Amino acid sequence: MPGPLDGFRIVDLTTMISGPLATMILADQGAEVIKVEHPAGGDHTREVADRRGGFAAAFLNNNRGKRCVTLNLKDPRGVEAALKLCATADVFVQNFRPGVAERIGLGEAAVRAARPDIVYASIAGFGFEGDWAGKPVYDPLIQALSGLASVQGGSDFARPRLIRTILPDKVTAIQASQAITAALLARERSGQGTHLHLSMLDTVVHFLWSSDMTGYTFVGDEIIEEDTGKAQSFVELIYQTADGWMAVSAHTDRTWRGLCNAVNRFDWLEDDRFKTAALREINKPARLELTQQALLADTTANWMQRLPAHDVPCAPVLARREMYQHPQVQANGVVIETDHPQAGRLRQARSPARFSTTPLDPPKPGRLLGADTQDVLAELGYDAPQIDHLIADGVATGPQEFSE
């Protein structure tokens, strides 16, 4: 079975990560995604390192399951073809800077003229209004402006630190895929399309608020606001053991008692600083430092036996080379291997969502730039001489091989 989104067609004009990952999530769930790229090089992720068989891993990991078409959208004929494609689609997704889509003739009004009930999705970096809307954006800039780097640094008064993965891009992709699905559901009920606006900045601010902005939730409590910005221990629940590292979480009364018993520190149970969950949070630096000292006394493997015996949640810290071989990861079947016609054997993560009544087909591999141009144009009513003419003029291309 092809998945719950079978029958929906998505026109994808996005590049880099946030947009392509969003539409790949939808492709994994059964949607037909047609990725439109510029004939000269296509998506930048096609050109980056970690390559084999002419494909970059970054492209393959964000664009599987899509049909790949090339159109020069600076040429009126390319825009005309794109609008014909939109007339057949349920969703149009773009992540140009605000105003660019309108300038090239693919703004909401033009696309909606081709398909009145289409879901038009715009993904931006900083937003759609204000002085920052037109600024170029990259993941570290969102981490900086959103406060995420400050949170990662440990406090408002410590050195800010980047999360060493492009979290804003990825969280925005997940939010976009959910919002597009919600917009399609609303269209099924009302018969009307919508314009979905989503920015990376808004997404990360929302992401942080659920757990990291509690001190700024109650308006007027300036003292609480000041206190919550003070330095926390940098241990942050990742602890060194005698031979490695592990995560241990003992927040509740039950798990705190379990930790005290596992490390033979019964005096902690009588310590006034740790009598309640609220006190343990207030005295978090002291609690974490004491836990760290205790865990240095034994190996990770031994703690992984003793702590669960006392119902204390814990896990070893795995390197990337270890993660996909861990028994639980293998039991979940989340890491799969497939064969790519050019890049060879691939190891990737499958879609994490499972649907009992509409199980997902195995994902199709990422395609060569322009691999589906001729077929898609033919489906839109272009005859062979017209397609050849567009290709000869550089408005479109057929399949393009890339060198290593």
N, C-alpha and C positions, 0 to 999 in steps of 0.2 A: 504494500500500500504506500502511496506517495506522501502521506501526512495530512494534517488537518487543514492546511492552506492550499491544498490542491485546487486548481481552477482559477486562482488569483494570479494576475500578471503584474509585475512590478518593473517599471523603467528606472534604472539606477544610473544616475549621472555623478555619483559621489566618487571621491578618491581618498587615498591614504587609509585611515583606520576606522574612524567613528561611523561614517556612512557605509563603507563596504562591509564591516563586521555586522552592522544592523541588518543589511539586506541578505547577508549570508545566513544569519540566524533564520530569517524568513524562508530562504531557499531550503535550508535544512528541514524546515517544517512543511515543505511541499509546494511553496509558491514557485512560479516560473519567474525568475529574475533575469532581465536582459540588461547587461552592463554596457553602457555606451562610453567609449573612450576616444580620445583624440588619436587620429591615425599615426601621428609622429610620436611613438613611444608609449602612449597610453598612461595608465596609472603609474605614479612614481614608484610604488612598491614593486613594480615589475623589475626595476633597475637596481635594487639594493643588493647587499651581500648575502651570503649563505645561499648559494645557487647550485643547481644541478640540472642538466638537460635544458638549459635556457630559461629555467624558472627560478624565481626567488621564493624562498620559503615564506616570506612575509606576504607575498601575493597569494600563494596557494592557501595559506591559513586564514585568509579573509575574503576569498572570492571563489571558493568551491561551489559547485552546483549551479553556476550562472552561465548563461549564453553570453558570448562576448562579441560586440559589434563595434565597429569604428565609424565615426562620423565627425567631420570637421564642422563644429558648430559656429565657426566664424564665417562659414559660407552659407548663404541663404538656402542652398539646396540641402545642406546638412541639417539645418533647422527644420526645413520642410519635412524631411524624412523622419526627424525626431518627433514632430507633431503628429505625423501619420501613425507612428508607433504609439504615442500617447493615446490616440483615439481608440486603441485596442486594449488599453491598460486599465487596471484598477487603482494603481498607486504610482506616483511620480516622486522620486526622492532626489534632492540636490543639496550639496553643501558648498556652493559657491559663496563668496563674500556677499553680504546683503547688497542687492541692487544689480549684481552681475547677471543673474538669470533674466531679469527684465530687459537689460541692455542687449542681450543676444537674441531676444525673442522667445524665451522659454519661461517667462514669468507666469504667475498663477492665471492671469486673465487669458493669455494665449493658450495655455495648456487646457484650461477649463472650456475654452471655446471648442477645442477638439474633443474633449470628453467632459461633459458638464458635471457628472457625479464622481469625478476622480478624487482620490485622496492625495492632496499635494503636500508633501513633507519637505520642510526647509530645516536644515541643521546648520547652526552657526557656532562660532567660537565664543565671543564675548556677549553676543545678543544681537538684537535687530534694531535697537534705538540707542541713542546716547553717543557720546564722543568715541567710545571704544568699539562701536559696532563694526566699523570698517577696517579695524586694525588686523594685521596678520596674526594668526594664532597657532601656537604649538602647545603640546601637552604641559611642558614645564611652566609656561606662562599662566595656564589655568590653575595649576597646583599652587603657584605663588599668589595669585589674586584671590582665589577662593578661600584661603586660609588653610588649605590642606598641608602645605609645607610647614606651617607653624604647628599644626597638630602633630605632624610626623616628627618635628623637632623635639617634642616632649612638653613644651609649654610656650606661652607667648613671650617668654624672656630668654629662651634658649636659641641656639643657632637653628634656623629653619633648615629642613632637610627634604629632599625630593623622595617620594616613593619610587623605587627603582623598577617600576613598570608603568606603562602609560595608562594609569587608572582613569583619568578623565575621559580619554578617548573610548575606553572599553565600557565604562559605566554609561556613557552617553549612547553607545551602540545598543546596549541592553534596554535602556529606557526608550530609545527610538523604536526598536522592534516591538516593544509592548504597546507603545502609543499608536503605532501604525495599525496593529491588530485591533486595538480599541476603536480606532477611527473606522476600520472596516466593519466592525460589529455595529457601530452607530449608523453607518450607511445602510446596512442590511435592514435596520429598523425604520429609518427615516426616508431612505431613498436619496439622501443628499450627501455630497462629498464635503470635505472640510479642508482647511489649510492648517496643517500642524506645524507650529513653530517650536523648535527645541534648541537650546544653546548648551554648550559644554559647561559654561559658568553656572547657569541655573541648575543643571543636573548635579554638579558637585556640591553646590551649596545645599541643595535638598538632601543629598547623600550624607553630608556631614551632620545635618541638623538632628537626625534621629538619635545620635549617640554622643556627639562631640560639642554640641552647643547648648547643653542643659543649663549652664551658668548664664546664658544670655536669653533664656526663654521667658523668665518672669520680668516683665518690663518694670523698671524702677528700682530693682534690687542691685544697685551699683556696687555694693560691698561684695555681694556674691560674684558679680561679674569680675571684680578685681581679684578676688581670691582664686577663682577657677583658672586664672591665667598664670598662677605661680608654678614654679618648676615641679615636675613629677620625677620619680626615679626613672632612669633610662633603661632599667631592666625590662620593664613593660612586658612581663609574663613570658619572656624567653630567657631561660636560665642555662647557665653553664653547669655541666656535670663533670665528673672526674675524667671523662673521655670524650665529651661532645656537648651537644645542646639539646634542649627539649622545651616544650611548652607545657605549662601547668596552670590550670584555672581552678581556683578554690574561692568562689565568691559567696556561696550560700552558707548558712550555718552548718548544714550537713557536710558539705565538701571541705569546709574549714576544719571541722573536727576530724575528718578523715586525714587531711594533710598533717595536722598536729600529731595524730597517732602514727602515721606512716614514717615521719621523721623523728619520732620519739621526743617531741617537744611539748609535753603536756602542760608546761608552764604557760604556753601561749594561750591556752584555754582560759586561764585566770587573769591574763593581762588585760587591764581596763581599756587599753587602746583598741582591742580587737573583740570586744564582747558582742557587738552587733554588726550587721552588714554596713550600716551607715558609718560606724566608727572605723571599721576596717577600710572604708573608702577614704575617710578623712585622714587616716594615718597610713595611707597607701605606701608612701616611700619606705617607712620603717618596716611594714609588713613584707614588701618585696625584697628588701635587703636581707631580712632574716631568712626568708625562704631561699634566697640565693645562697647564703652561707651554708644552709643545711644540705642543699642538693649537691654541693661540691664534694660531699663525702662519699659518693658512690657513682657508679657508671649509669649511663642512660639505660642500658638493657636491664640492669637490676631495678632501677626506679620504675621501669615499665612493667615490672612484675609487682613491686610493692605498692605503688600508688593506686592502680586499679583495684587491688585487693581491699583497699579502704575507700573505694568508690570516689576516687579523686580523678577528674578528667585530665588526661595528659596525652601527649603525642611526641614522638621524636621529631627533631628538625631534619628534614630530608633535603639533600641537594637535588638539583634538577635531574641529574643522571640517575638518582635513586628513586625519585617520585613515581615515575611511570612503571617501575617494577615492584612497587609496594603491594603486598597481598590484597589490601583493601581496594586500591585503585584497580588492580586486575579483577577483583571480584565484581566491581561495578561495571566493568567493561567499557569505561569511558574513553580509554585510549585504544584506537583502532589502527590497523594497518591496511593500506590499499595500494594498488598498482596504478601509477600514472604513466601514460603512454610515452612521455618525454623525460620526466624527472625520475622515473623508476619507483621503487618501493617507498611509500610515505608512511610516516607515523603521525597521526593527528588525534585531536580530541573530538569525539562525536558530539552531537547536540545533547546537552544535559537533560532536556525535558523528554519524558517518555509519555506516549499517549496509547492507552490500552485499546481503544477502538480504531485508531488510525495510526498504527505504527509507522515509523519513518523508513523510507527506502535507504539503502546505503548511499552516502553522499557521492555525487559525481565530481570528478577532478576539475581543478581550475583549467581554463582553456587558454589557448594561444590568443594573442591580440588579433582581433578581427576574425576569429575562427568561424563565427556564425553570421557574419555580415551578409554574405550572399543569400543564405537561406532566409534570414529575417526580412531583408529587402524584398525577396520574392514573395514572401507571405503578405507583405504590404501592398502588393500589386505591381511592383517594378518588374519589367521584363528583362531578359538577359542582356540585350543591347544597352538598355538604360543603366543597368548595374555595371556593365563593363565601362560605360562612359564615366560614371561617378568614380570608379576606381582609377581610371586613366587620368582624371583631373585631380586626384588626391583628396576628393571629398570623402571617400571611404577606401577601405583596403580589404583584401582577403586575408587569410591566415598569415601571420608574420612570425618567422622563427627568430629567436634571439641567440646571440653568441654568449659564451660564458664570460 
